[in-house]
């Protein structure tokens, strides 16, 4: 099957994952349809500014495009970094222009040679959406709700061994628009519908095994306010990050973004939520392990009241563990794995997933769903899931197994961050992992371990 036989791919959801899926599918399919429940044409304000999409309840809070995610977006949309900067994104170095406060200690600010872009989620999504819209073979179907999958019995031409052996194949979706039902045929359906994805229920209706799920309840709550701060408040910094700790499960991020604004998102674990009043919000900022963000904003009037958001649990759907899957259906983004948003990994993991999708739809054969999900887990999800859940387990009220291996890893990271106050290259190495440029295993390299030992020994000798 050549590219001409890859007639139509249907993407469910115009999320960041859905937009990036459409971008890579456009290289292999004659037509790509992005089916979105909400309207998209009304997401630009009268002044041209981007507005929050209804399907992104957390869209008004701090968002991060990590360095690895920016690399991927630049690869998919050449010149995209310059476009964002020209339009108003704030730029700097991921360590040199960020003030990190951990356990009340201000970390050093070495130069990392990793570019940081700071902007709002609507600002970024608007420009990704515009790039995808400009592709001649991509079309958006707005205000269409997907109600189910269309299937055919096995034996599909060019299918995988599953369909050739008599398994089912997804050949489209059923949709409604203003109550009117219709169908869309497809050679491939990609579900990028987010955490509320209906694919697990649809698969069960088709007779497939229940999708295994892992959850870790963390009960994180956000509150966010916007400010317009003078340049003198943060003259050489893009953001201030006061990190929550097991001893004080509260934190906040203060970041310069597009529109000459500064966004402050405060968060708390296990029900310790920041208040949704301006006075209570300030009191919460003052209570953190460092008062840096409170000091930055306390004398300035916010641009509106705080906006709240709740995130109950890390959630992972283990499609790679299913014994069988239908051909013609893949899943991407938060519909597979939804992480604690405090760490800002979601958009970058969606970008990583898009590169996996690209690799599985390039070529002459239909993508094998089991090979795809195994690859997605290994290349886009496993490391981030372990990092996120491992960090969340440090909070005593979070339920989960704290193995000896986990305890050793947490102890080592704590030693590394202590050592980084002496050897600043260690903070850069840590940032490369946090920003998903390097895998977590990079911190276990012999030269990093030796640097940690040397820095800790020098502190002891003082």
C-alpha positions in Angstrom: 0.0 0.0 0.0 1.6 3.3 -1.1 0.8 6.8 0.1 -2.0 7.1 -2.5 -3.7 4.2 -0.8 -3.6 5.9 2.6 -6.7 7.8 1.7 -8.1 9.3 5.0 -7.0 9.6 8.6 -9.5 10.9 11.2 -8.2 12.6 14.3 -10.5 12.8 17.3 -9.9 16.1 19.1 -8.1 19.4 18.2 -6.0 19.2 21.4 -2.3 19.7 21.1 -1.9 16.0 20.7 -4.6 16.0 18.0 -3.0 18.9 16.2 0.5 17.2 16.2 -1.1 14.0 15.1 -2.7 15.7 12.2 0.6 17.3 11.3 2.5 14.0 11.0 -0.4 12.1 9.4 -0.6 14.8 6.7 2.7 13.4 5.3 1.3 9.9 4.8 -2.4 10.3 4.1 -4.2 12.0 1.2 -6.7 13.6 3.6 -6.7 14.3 7.3 -9.9 15.2 9.2 -9.7 16.7 12.7 -13.0 16.2 14.4 -13.6 18.6 17.3 -16.6 18.9 19.5 -16.3 22.6 20.1 -16.0 25.6 17.8 -12.5 26.9 17.1 -13.1 30.0 15.0 -14.1 32.0 18.1 -10.8 31.5 19.9 -9.3 34.8 18.8 -10.3 37.9 20.7 -11.0 41.3 19.0 -7.5 42.4 19.6 -6.1 39.2 18.0 -5.1 37.6 21.3 -5.6 33.9 21.8 -8.5 32.7 24.0 -8.7 29.5 26.0 -10.3 26.5 24.2 -13.3 25.1 26.0 -11.8 21.6 26.0 -8.8 22.7 28.0 -10.1 23.4 31.5 -6.6 24.0 32.7 -5.8 26.3 29.8 -5.6 29.5 31.9 -2.9 28.2 34.2 0.8 28.0 33.8 1.9 25.8 30.9 5.4 24.6 29.9 6.7 23.6 26.6 9.8 21.7 27.7 13.0 21.9 25.7 12.5 18.5 24.1 9.0 19.6 23.0 10.3 22.8 21.5 12.8 20.8 19.5 10.1 18.5 18.1 7.8 21.4 17.2 10.6 23.1 15.4 11.3 19.9 13.5 7.6 19.6 12.5 7.1 23.3 11.8 10.4 24.8 10.6 10.9 28.4 11.8 8.3 27.9 14.6 10.6 29.2 17.4 11.2 32.4 15.6 7.5 32.8 14.9 6.7 32.4 18.6 9.3 34.9 19.6 8.2 37.4 17.0 4.6 37.1 18.2 5.5 37.8 21.8 6.8 34.6 23.6 9.4 35.3 26.3 12.8 33.7 25.8 15.8 32.9 28.0 17.9 30.1 29.4 16.2 27.3 31.3 18.5 27.6 34.3 20.2 31.0 33.8 17.0 32.9 33.7 14.9 30.9 36.2 15.0 31.3 40.0 14.4 27.9 41.6 13.6 27.7 45.3 13.8 24.2 46.7 13.2 23.6 50.4 13.7 27.3 51.0 17.1 27.3 49.2 17.7 29.4 46.1 19.5 27.3 43.5 22.4 28.6 41.4 21.6 30.0 37.9 24.2 28.5 35.5 23.8 28.9 31.8 22.6 25.7 30.3 22.5 26.4 26.5 18.9 25.3 26.5 16.4 27.8 25.2 13.3 28.4 27.3 10.1 29.8 25.7 7.5 31.1 28.1 4.0 31.8 26.8 0.3 31.0 27.6 -1.3 27.7 26.4 -3.8 29.6 24.2 -1.0 31.6 22.5 0.9 28.4 21.7 -2.1 26.3 20.6 -3.4 29.1 18.4 -0.2 29.2 16.4 0.1 25.4 16.2 -3.5 25.3 15.0 -2.8 27.9 12.3 0.2 25.9 11.0 -1.9 22.7 10.8 -4.8 24.6 9.1 -2.4 25.8 6.5 -1.6 22.2 5.4 -3.6 21.6 2.1 -4.8 18.1 3.0 -5.9 18.8 6.5 -9.5 19.8 7.3 -11.3 20.6 10.6 -14.8 19.5 11.3 -15.9 21.6 14.2 -18.9 21.1 16.5 -19.0 17.4 15.7 -19.3 14.9 18.5 -17.9 11.4 17.9 -20.4 8.9 19.1 -18.8 5.6 18.2 -16.5 3.5 16.0 -17.4 1.9 12.7 -15.9 -1.5 12.3 -15.5 -4.3 9.7 -14.5 -7.9 10.2 -11.0 -9.1 9.5 -9.3 -9.7 6.1 -8.8 -6.0 5.3 -6.4 -5.6 2.4 -3.0 -4.4 3.6 -3.9 -5.0 7.3 -1.8 -6.4 10.0 -1.8 -10.1 11.0 -4.6 -9.3 13.4 -7.1 -8.4 10.7 -5.8 -11.0 8.3 -6.5 -13.6 11.0 -10.1 -12.5 11.4 -9.8 -9.7 13.9 -11.9 -6.5 13.7 -10.7 -3.3 11.9 -11.9 0.2 12.6 -13.0 1.8 9.4 -14.4 5.1 10.5 -16.5 6.9 13.2 -20.1 7.9 13.7 -20.6 11.6 14.5 -23.4 14.0 15.3 -23.7 17.7 14.4 -26.6 19.6 15.9 -28.3 16.3 16.6 -28.0 15.0 13.0 -26.1 11.7 12.8 -23.6 10.8 10.0 -20.6 8.7 9.5 -17.0 9.3 8.4 -15.0 6.6 6.8 -11.3 6.3 7.6 -8.3 4.2 6.9 -7.0 5.2 10.3 -8.6 6.7 13.4 -6.4 8.4 16.0 -8.0 9.2 19.4 -6.5 12.4 20.9 -9.6 13.1 22.9 -7.8 13.6 26.2 -8.3 12.1 29.7 -12.1 11.6 29.0 -11.4 9.4 25.9 -14.1 6.9 25.2 -11.9 4.4 23.5 -11.7 2.1 26.5 -15.6 1.9 26.5 -15.7 1.5 22.7 -13.2 -1.4 22.8 -15.2 -3.1 25.5 -18.4 -2.8 23.4 -16.5 -4.5 20.5 -15.6 -7.4 22.7 -12.0 -6.6 23.5 -10.5 -6.9 26.9 -10.8 -4.0 29.4 -7.9 -1.6 29.0 -5.7 -1.9 32.2 -5.4 1.4 34.1 -3.0 2.7 36.7 -3.9 5.6 38.9 -2.1 7.5 41.6 -4.4 9.9 43.6 -2.6 13.2 44.4 -5.5 15.6 44.7 -3.6 18.6 43.4 -5.4 21.9 43.3 -4.4 25.1 41.4 -5.3 28.8 41.6 -4.0 31.3 39.0 -3.9 35.1 38.8 -2.5 37.4 36.2 -0.5 40.6 36.7 1.2 43.3 34.7 4.5 43.7 36.6 7.2 46.4 36.0 10.4 45.1 34.4 12.3 45.9 37.6 10.4 43.2 39.5 12.1 40.4 37.6 14.8 42.2 35.5 16.9 39.2 34.4 14.5 36.3 35.0 11.7 34.6 33.1 10.2 32.7 36.0 10.4 32.0 39.7 9.6 28.5 40.8 9.0 27.8 44.5 8.9 24.0 44.6 6.6 22.1 46.9 8.2 19.6 49.2 7.1 16.7 51.4 7.5 19.0 54.5 5.4 21.8 52.9 3.2 20.4 50.0 2.6 23.8 48.5 4.3 25.6 45.7 3.9 28.2 43.0 5.3 29.3 39.6 5.5 33.0 38.5 6.3 33.4 34.8 6.4 36.2 32.3 4.3 35.4 29.2 2.9 36.9 26.0 0.8 40.0 26.2 3.2 41.8 28.6 1.7 39.7 31.4 2.9 37.6 34.3 1.0 34.5 35.3 1.2 33.1 38.8 -0.1 29.6 39.5 -0.1 28.4 43.1 -0.7 24.7 43.9 -1.1 22.4 46.8 -1.2 18.6 47.2 -3.7 16.3 48.9 -6.5 18.9 49.2 -4.3 21.7 50.5 -5.7 24.0 47.8 -4.9 27.7 47.3 -7.9 30.0 48.0 -9.9 31.5 45.1 -9.9 35.0 46.6 -7.1 37.6 45.9 -6.4 38.1 49.6 -6.3 34.3 50.3 -4.2 33.8 47.2 -1.6 36.2 48.5 -1.6 34.6 52.0 -1.0 31.2 50.3 2.0 32.7 48.4 3.4 34.1 51.6 3.2 30.7 53.3 5.5 29.0 50.8 9.1 27.9 51.6 10.3 31.1 49.9 8.4 34.4 49.8 9.9 35.4 46.5 6.7 35.3 44.4 4.7 36.9 47.2 7.3 39.7 47.3 7.1 40.1 43.5 3.4 40.6 43.3 2.1 41.8 46.7 2.1 45.5 45.7 0.5 45.0 42.3 -3.1 44.8 41.4 -4.1 41.5 39.7 -5.8 41.3 36.4 -9.0 39.7 37.7 -9.8 37.1 40.3 -8.0 33.8 40.8 -9.2 30.9 38.7 -9.2 27.4 40.2 -8.5 23.9 38.8 -8.4 20.5 40.3 -6.4 17.4 39.2 -7.4 14.2 41.1 -4.9 11.6 39.9 -2.1 10.6 37.6 -3.7 8.2 35.1 -2.2 5.7 32.7 -4.0 3.4 30.3 -1.9 0.4 29.4 -3.0 -0.3 25.8 0.4 -2.0 25.3 -0.8 -4.8 27.7 -3.9 -5.7 25.7 -3.7 -9.2 24.1 -5.5 -8.0 21.0 -6.5 -4.7 19.4 -8.5 -3.7 16.3 -6.6 -2.5 13.3 -7.1 1.1 12.2 -7.3 2.6 15.7 -4.5 4.3 17.7 -4.5 6.6 20.8 -2.3 9.5 21.7 -1.6 12.1 24.3 -3.6 12.4 27.6 -6.0 9.7 26.3 -3.1 7.3 27.0 -1.4 9.0 30.0 -2.4 12.1 32.0 0.3 13.4 34.3 0.4 15.7 37.3 0.4 19.1 35.6 2.7 20.6 38.2 5.7 19.2 36.2 4.6 20.7 32.9 5.2 17.5 30.8 1.9 17.0 29.0 2.5 18.9 25.8 6.0 17.6 25.4 4.9 14.0 25.9 2.2 14.6 23.2 5.0 15.8 20.9 7.0 12.7 21.7 4.0 10.6 20.9 3.5 12.4 17.6 7.0 11.3 16.5 6.2 7.7 17.4 3.0 8.0 15.4 4.9 9.4 12.5 7.3 6.4 12.5 4.4 3.9 12.5 2.4 5.5 9.6 5.4 6.0 7.3 5.8 3.2 4.9 3.7 0.9 2.8 1.9 -1.1 5.5 -1.0 -0.2 7.8 0.3 0.6 11.3 0.3 -2.4 13.7 -1.5 -1.2 16.8 0.3 -3.5 19.2 3.7 -2.5 17.9 2.7 1.2 18.0 1.5 1.1 21.7 4.6 -0.8 22.7 6.8 1.8 21.0 4.7 4.6 22.5 5.2 3.3 26.0 8.9 2.8 25.6 9.7 6.1 23.8 7.2 8.6 25.1 5.6 7.4 28.4 7.6 5.0 30.5 10.4 7.4 31.7 8.0 10.3 32.3 5.5 8.2 34.2 8.3 6.8 36.5 9.7 10.3 37.1 6.2 11.8 37.8 4.9 9.1 40.1 8.3 8.7 41.8 8.3 12.4 42.6 4.7 12.4 43.8 5.4 9.4 46.1 7.7 11.7 48.1 4.6 13.3 49.6 3.6 11.1 52.6 -0.1 11.2 51.9 0.2 9.8 48.4 -0.6 6.1 48.3 1.8 3.8 46.5 4.6 1.4 47.0 7.9 2.9 48.2 10.4 0.3 47.2 14.1 0.2 48.3 15.0 1.2 44.7 12.7 4.2 44.9 14.2 5.3 48.3 17.7 5.0 46.9 16.7 7.0 43.8 15.1 9.8 45.9 18.1 9.9 48.2 20.5 10.2 45.2 18.5 13.0 43.6 18.4 14.9 46.9 22.2 14.5 47.2 22.6 15.7 43.6 20.6 18.8 44.2 22.6 19.5 47.3 25.8 19.0 45.4 24.5 21.3 42.6 24.8 24.3 44.9 28.6 23.7 44.7 29.0 22.2 41.3 26.7 24.1 39.0 27.1 21.7 36.1 25.1 19.2 38.1 22.0 21.6 38.0 22.4 21.7 34.3 22.5 17.9 34.1 19.4 17.8 36.3 17.6 20.4 34.1 18.3 18.4 31.0 16.4 15.4 32.5 13.6 17.6 33.9 13.2 19.2 30.5 13.2 15.7 28.8 16.3 16.3 26.7 18.1 13.5 28.4 16.7 10.3 30.0 16.7 9.9 33.8 19.5 7.3 33.4 21.8 10.2 32.4 22.0 11.2 36.1 23.4 7.8 36.9 26.4 8.2 34.6 29.7 7.5 36.3 31.0 11.0 35.8 27.8 12.5 37.3 28.0 10.2 40.3 31.7 11.1 40.8 30.8 14.9 40.6 28.1 14.4 43.2 30.5 12.7 45.6 33.2 15.3 45.0 30.9 18.2 45.6 29.4 16.7 48.8 32.9 16.0 50.1 34.0 19.6 49.4 31.1 20.8 51.5 32.0 18.4 54.3 35.6 19.6 54.3 34.6 23.3 54.7 
